Amino acid sequence: MATETGGPSLTVDELAARAGVTVRTIRFYGTKGLLPPPVIGPRRVGHYGQEHLSRLALIEELQHQGMTLAAIERYLEQLPADLSAHDLAIHRALVASWAPDSAEDVPRAELERRAGRTLDDEDLERLAAMGVISGTRAPGTYRVDLGLLRLGVQLLDVPIAHETILAARTVLLEHTRSAAGELSRLFRDEVWGPYREREPGAEDAEQVAAVRSLSAHMQPMVVQALVTAFQRSLKEELREWLKES
């Protein structure tokens, strides 16, 4: 059975196993409105899809960033209701970019378990081109960016050439680094500078702790603004391109 969005159909037990959480957690998230309800099939069995997996991954990442359930609930409420699993995966990848590196060395079998599918050599090459994995000195072991793995696996089935992936990654890295630099300078000049002037007697450790706390509260808002602005800009570009073609 397929879900209404055409994704894979999972029982609550299968969803819990794939997401690495308990069934009780999934039901609790459902009662809090953090997860959409399942599609009810024969014998009143609920079926979940890729959008539930992606939303669970996003919730996990937001918790990793230190957000409370109440803050996560407010964050999710501000997202468009029709976000696809792919869009949610992008949100999660961007949120993860604020965290320290979450790379881990894993053998191929563990990589496939976390990916939720068998990976052939071509899949591994595409994941490497996207910066999701890289080789290590140990044969059969890969350095995996856990923050990007789910998104990378979803992109494996998109018919894009290897060279195009590399070119797209280069463009994204250049522009996101530029945006990060501008935002960092804005934060330093408009937030950090005035704070130091207001609190000249504070010790450096106190000032750093205060700025880190403020940064942690700003991160989800900045990520959401970046994703929303990018999606709108991309839609406008595609609309203009389709008019010309």
Secondary structure, DSSP 4 states (H G I P E B T S, - for coil): ---TTS---B-HHHHHHHHTS-HHHHHHHHHHTSSPPPEE-GGG-EEB-HHHHHHHHHHHHHHHTT--HHHHHHHHHTS-TT--HHHHHHHHHHHHTTSSP-EEEEEHHHHHHHHTS---HHHHHHHHHTTSEEE-SSTTEEEEEHHHHHHHHHHTTS---HHHHHHHHHHHHHHHHHHHHHHHHHHIIIIIHHHHHH-TTS-HHHHHHHHHHHHHHHHHHHHHHHHHHHHHHHHHHHHHHHHH-
